[in-house]
C-alpha cells in the first residue's frame, strides 16, 4: 500500500512509478487525497498497461491498479 496523502504532485506519481519499476507488481493499492493525484496516477498507470479503479471515502481516494 502506497500512502501518498498530503503530498502534492508529482510525488504520488513518482511513488507509484518507483514501485512499478522496482517490483513490477500485478496489483498496487494507493491512497491519495486529491483528484489531481487520481488523474495523474491514472494516466501513468494506463501508460504502464494497468487498469485503475478508485473510490472516495471522507475526502481520501483509495486507488487499485491491476494488470
JONORZI-V878457 format. One record per helix or strand. SS is the DSSP state (@ for helix, = for strand). FROM is the first residue (numbers start at 1). TO is the last residue. If there is no record, write none. Layout:
ss=SS from=FROM to=TO
ss=SS from=FROM to=TO
This chain:
ss== from=2 to=3
ss=@ from=11 to=23
ss== from=27 to=32
ss=@ from=35 to=47
ss== from=51 to=57
ss== from=60 to=66
